[in-house]
């Protein structure tokens, strides 16, 4: 089970929703959040921060280390926390869970008219969307 938590960035102009895989980490693991507008003012510290397309998540690494005793692996970095889903965006980017619902609304209408066409269009939408997000630079949209 994943719990969603929303957080406002340091300047108050942006917000992001986070998931915490299997609830192994508390919300306090995020020390600060910086949107593209306020992240330029931050001295980046790779040992405690993760940058994703202009957004910076600053982890409280003391909390990470303490709570990380329950996680697999020995080297728990900000990248590990984000990429393995222990503290990551809810979706591909900070507001993805909201935007993707909006994008799918037209497709849902099609599902009531032509199920086969809906499935084709839904698959096409998903592929094109991930390609677009990958080109935009979002970490979770990168091809592995």
KOLSEZA-877912 format. One record per atom (N, C-alpha, C, CB): x, y, z; residue in three letters. Coordinates in steps of 0.2 Angstrom, whole numbers, plus 5000, padded with zeros to 4 digits. Glycine has a CB too. Layout:
XYZAla
...
This chain:
500449945000Unk
500050005000Unk
500450065000Unk
499550005006Unk
500250114996Unk
500650184996Unk
500150234999Unk
500850194989Unk
500450285003Unk
500150335005Unk
500350405002Unk
500150345013Unk
499950445000Unk
500050504996Unk
500150565002Unk
499550524991Unk
500650605001Unk
500750665005Unk
500850715000Unk
501250655011Unk
500550775001Unk
500750834997Unk
501150885001Unk
500050874995Unk
501550914998Unk
502050965001Unk
502151024997Unk
502750935003Unk
502151085000Unk
502251144996Unk
503051164996Unk
501851204999Unk
503251184991Unk
503951204990Unk
504151264995Unk
504151214983Unk
504751274995Unk
505051324999Unk
504751394998Unk
505851324999Unk
504651414992Unk
504451484990Unk
503651484990Unk
504651504983Unk
503351424990Unk
502651424991Unk
502251424984Unk
502351484995Unk
502651424978Unk
502351434972Unk
502151364969Unk
502751474967Unk
502451314971Unk
502351244968Unk
502251194974Unk
502951224965Unk
501951134972Unk
501751084977Unk
501951014973Unk
501051094979Unk
502050964977Unk
502150904974Unk
501850854979Unk
502850884974Unk
501650794976Unk
501350744980Unk
501850684980Unk
500650714977Unk
501950654986Unk
502450604987Unk
502050534988Unk
502950614992Unk
502350484986Unk
502150414988Unk
502750384993Unk
502050364982Unk
502550344997Unk
503050315002Unk
502950235001Unk
503050345009Unk
503350204998Unk
503250134996Unk
503250095003Unk
503850104992Unk
502650055003Unk
502550015009Unk
502550045016Unk
503049955009Unk
502550115016Unk
502550155022Unk
503150145026Unk
501850145026Unk
503650125023Unk
504250115027Unk
504650175029Unk
504750075023Unk
504450235026Unk
504750295028Unk
504250345030Unk
505150325022Unk
504350385035Unk
503850435037Unk
503950495032Unk
503950455044Unk
503450535032Unk
503450595028Unk
503950645030Unk
502750635029Unk
504250635036Unk
504750685039Unk
505450665035Unk
504850665046Unk
505450615031Unk
506050605027Unk
506250655022Unk
505950535024Unk
505650695020Unk
505750755016Unk
505850815020Unk
505150765011Unk
506450845020Unk
506650895024Unk
506350965021Unk
507450905025Unk
506550965014Unk
506251025011Unk
506151005003Unk
506751085011Unk
505751045000Unk
505551034993Unk
505651104990Unk
504851014992Unk
506051104984Unk
506151164980Unk
505851154973Unk
506851184980Unk
505451204971Unk
505151194964Unk
505751234959Unk
504551234963Unk
505651224953Unk
506151264948Unk
506251334950Unk
505851254941Unk
505751364952Unk
505851444954Unk
506251454960Unk
505151474955Unk
506251414965Unk
506651424971Unk
507251374971Unk
506151414977Unk
507251334967Unk
507851284967Unk
508551314965Unk
507751224963Unk
508451374961Unk
509051404959Unk
509451444965Unk
508951454954Unk
509151454970Unk
509351484976Unk
509751434981Unk
508851524980Unk
509751374979Unk
509951324984Unk
510651294982Unk
509451264984Unk
511051284987Unk
511751254986Unk
511551184986Unk
512251274991Unk
511651144980Unk
511551074979Unk
511951034983Unk
511551054972Unk
511750984987Unk
512150934991Unk
511950864989Unk
512050954998Unk
512350834984Unk
512150774982Unk
512050714987Unk
512650754977Unk
512350724993Unk
512250674998Unk
511650675001Unk
512850685003Unk
511250735000Unk
510550735004Unk
510050754999Unk
510650785010Unk
510150774993Unk
509650804988Unk
509650764982Unk
509850874987Unk
509050764979Unk
508950734972Unk
508650784968Unk
508550674972Unk
508950794962Unk
508650844957Unk
508250814952Unk
509250894954Unk
507650834950Unk
507250804945Unk
506950864941Unk
506750754947Unk
507250874935Unk
506950924930Unk
506850994934Unk
506350894927Unk
507351014937Unk
507251084941Unk
506951074948Unk
506851124937Unk
506651024950Unk
506351014956Unk
506950984961Unk
505750974957Unk
506951004967Unk
507450974971Unk
507150944978Unk
508051024973Unk
507250884979Unk
506950854985Unk
507550854990Unk
506650784984Unk
507550884996Unk
508050875001Unk
507850825006Unk
508250945004Unk
508150775007Unk
508050725011Unk
508350735018Unk
508250655009Unk
508050715023Unk
508350715030Unk
508650655031Unk
507750725036Unk
509350655029Unk
509750585029Unk
509750555036Unk
510350605026Unk
509750595041Unk
509750555048Unk
509050515049Unk
509750615054Unk
508550545046Unk
507850505047Unk
507950445042Unk
507250545045Unk
508250455036Unk
508350405031Unk
508750345034Unk
508650435024Unk
509350365037Unk
509750315040Unk
509450275045Unk
510450345042Unk
509050305049Unk
508750275055Unk
508150225053Unk
508450325060Unk
507750255048Unk
507250215046Unk
507450165040Unk
506650255043Unk
507950175037Unk
508250135032Unk
508550065034Unk
508750175028Unk
508550055041Unk
508749995043Unk
508349935041Unk
508849995051Unk
507749955039Unk
507249905037Unk
507249895029Unk
506549925039Unk
507649935026Unk
507649935019Unk
508249885016Unk
507750005016Unk
508149855010Unk
508649815008Unk
509249855005Unk
508349765002Unk
509849835006Unk
510349865003Unk
510749905009Unk
510149914998Unk
511349925008Unk
511749955013Unk
511850025011Unk
512449925014Unk
511850045005Unk
512050115003Unk
511350155001Unk
512550114997Unk
511050185006Unk
510450215005Unk
510550285003Unk
509950205011Unk
510450304997Unk
510650374994Unk
509950404992Unk
511150374988Unk
509950474991Unk
509350504989Unk
509150474982Unk
509550574987Unk
509550444978Unk
509350414972Unk
509050354973Unk
509950404967Unk
509250314978Unk
508950244980Unk
508250264983Unk
509350214985Unk
508150314987Unk
507550324990Unk
507050344984Unk
507650384995Unk
507250384980Unk
506750404974Unk
506650354969Unk
507050464971Unk
507150324967Unk
507050274961Unk
506750204963Unk
507750254958Unk
506850184970Unk
506550124972Unk
505850144975Unk
507050094977Unk
505650204975Unk
504950214977Unk
504850224985Unk
504550164975Unk
505350234989Unk
505250234996Unk
505150314998Unk
505950215000Unk
505250354993Unk
505050424994Unk
505150454987Unk
505450465000Unk
504550454983Unk
504550474976Unk
503950514975Unk
504650414972Unk
503950544969Unk
503350574966Unk
502750524966Unk
503450614959Unk
502150554967Unk
501650514965Unk
501450524958Unk
500950534970Unk
501750474954Unk
501750474947Unk
502450494944Unk
501250534944Unk
502450524938Unk
503050534935Unk
503450594937Unk
503050534927Unk
502950644939Unk
503250714941Unk
502750734946Unk
503250764934Unk
502950794949Unk
502550814955Unk
501850814955Unk
502850884957Unk
501550834950Unk
500750844949Unk
500450794944Unk
500550914948Unk
500850744943Unk
500650694937Unk
499950664939Unk
501150644937Unk
499850644945Unk
499250604947Unk
498650644945Unk
499250584954Unk
498750714945Unk
498150754944Unk
498050764936Unk
498250824947Unk
498650784933Unk
498650794926Unk
498450734922Unk
499350824924Unk
498750674924Unk
498550614920Unk
497850604920Unk
498950554922Unk
497450614925Unk
496750604925Unk
496350654920Unk
496450614933Unk
496650714920Unk
496350764916Unk
496450744909Unk
496650834917Unk
497050714907Unk
497250694900Unk
496750634898Unk
497950684900Unk
496650594903Unk
496250534901Unk
495550544900Unk
496350484906Unk
495250604902Unk
494550614902Unk
494250604895Unk
494350684905Unk
494550624890Unk
494250614883Unk
494250544881Unk
494650654878Unk
494850504883Unk
494850434882Unk
494250394885Unk
495550404884Unk
494150414891Unk
493550384895Unk
492950384891Unk
493550404902Unk
492750444888Unk
492150454884Unk
492150404878Unk
492150524881Unk
492750394875Unk
492850354869Unk
492650274871Unk
493450354866Unk
492850264878Unk
492750194880Unk
492050174880Unk
493050184887Unk
491550224881Unk
490850204881Unk
490550194874Unk
490450264885Unk
490950224869Unk
490650224862Unk
491050164858Unk
490850284858Unk
491650154859Unk
492050104855Unk
492550074859Unk
492350134848Unk
492450024862Unk
492949994867Unk
493649974863Unk
492649924870Unk
493649944857Unk
494249924854Unk
494649994852Unk
494049884847Unk
494350044850Unk
494650104848Unk
494950134854Unk
494150154844Unk
494550134860Unk
494750154866Unk
495450124868Unk
494250144872Unk
495450054868Unk
496050024870Unk
496650044866Unk
495949944870Unk
496550044859Unk
497050064855Unk
497350134856Unk
496850064847Unk
496850184857Unk
497050254859Unk
497350264866Unk
496450294859Unk
497150224871Unk
497450224877Unk
498150204877Unk
497050174882Unk
498250144873Unk
498950124873Unk
499450174869Unk
498950054869Unk
499150204864Unk
499550254860Unk
499650314865Unk
499150274854Unk
499150334869Unk
499250394873Unk
499750384878Unk
498550404877Unk
499750324881Unk
500250304886Unk
500950304883Unk
500150234889Unk
501050274878Unk
501750274875Unk
501950344873Unk
501750234868Unk
501550384870Unk
501650454868Unk
501850504874Unk
501150484863Unk
501450484879Unk
501450524885Unk
502150514888Unk
500950514890Unk
502350454889Unk
503050434892Unk
503550464888Unk
503050364893Unk
503550464881Unk
504050494877Unk
504050564878Unk
503850474869Unk
503550594878Unk
503550674879Unk
503850684886Unk
502750694879Unk
503650654891Unk
503950664898Unk
504650644898Unk
503550624903Unk
504850594895Unk
505550584894Unk
505950634891Unk
505650514890Unk
505750664885Unk
506050714882Unk
506050784886Unk
505650734875Unk
505550794890Unk
505550844895Unk
506050844901Unk
504750854898Unk
506250784902Unk
506850774906Unk
506650744913Unk
507150834908Unk
506050714914Unk
505850684920Unk
506150624921Unk
505050674920Unk
506450614927Unk
506850554929Unk
506450484928Unk
507050564936Unk
505850484931Unk
505450424931Unk
505250404924Unk
504850434935Unk
505250454919Unk
505050434912Unk
505650414908Unk
504750494909Unk
506250414911Unk
506850394907Unk
506850314905Unk
507450404911Unk
507050304899Unk
507050234897Unk
507650194901Unk
507150224889Unk
507450134903Unk
507950104907Unk
508450064903Unk
507650054912Unk
